[in-house]
C-alpha cells in the first residue's frame, strides 16, 4: 500500500471512530498505542493525529499525546448557539450571491440525502449534512465568514453525527434542509433567519436528549 493511501486510511479510521463515539470523549491517544492497534508505523499515525487536532476533534497534550475533545453540556450549547448566529449572517449574504449552479448542487445534495436515509447510511448522512452547509458558506463569497463557519462546523461534527445515529431524526434534518433550500430560492432574508434558528434549536434540544441517554446508559454499564 502506498504511503499516501496509508495516511488517508489511518486518518479516516480514527476520524470515524471519534465522530461515531466509538472512541469516547476524554480518551487519551498516543502515537505508539494507535500505531500498535492499527498495526502500522508511527508516521501515518502522527500525521493523522495532527490533522484531527487541527479539526478540533483532538486536543494536543505536550509530551503526553492527544485527548479526544469532550465539552461540557454548557460548552456544547454555546457552540451550537454561536454556530447558529454566524450561519444566520452567512446565509443572508448567500442569498445575495448564490448561483443557479450552487442551488443545483444543493438540490442534488437533498436527493443524495434522501437516498442515504433510505439506505440507512448514518455516516453518509453526516457527510451530506456538512456538504449542504459548506455549499452555502461558499455562496456567501466571504473568506472570513467561510473560515469561521468551517471552524465551527468542524467543532460540531462529532455531535452532529451523534444526532444522525438516531434514525427518527433523519427526516427532520432533511425537511429542515429543504426549507433552507426553498428559502434561498425565494431569497427571503427574514425567513432564512427563522429557518436557520429552527434547525439549530432543534439540534441543540435533540443533542441534549441524546447526551443524557448516552450518559445514563454508560452509568448503567459501569455501575451495575
Secondary structure by P-SEA (a helix, b strand, c coil): ccaaaaaaaaaaaaaaaaaaccccccccccaaaaaaaacccaaaaaaaaaaaaaacccccccccccccccccaaaaaaaaaaaaaaaaaaaaaaaacccaaaaaaaaaaaaaaaaaaaaccaaaaaaaaaaaaaaaaaacccaaaaaaaaaaaaaaaaaaaaaaacccaaaaaaaaaaaaaaaaaaccaaaaaaaaaaaaaaaaaaaaaaaaaaaaaaaaaacc
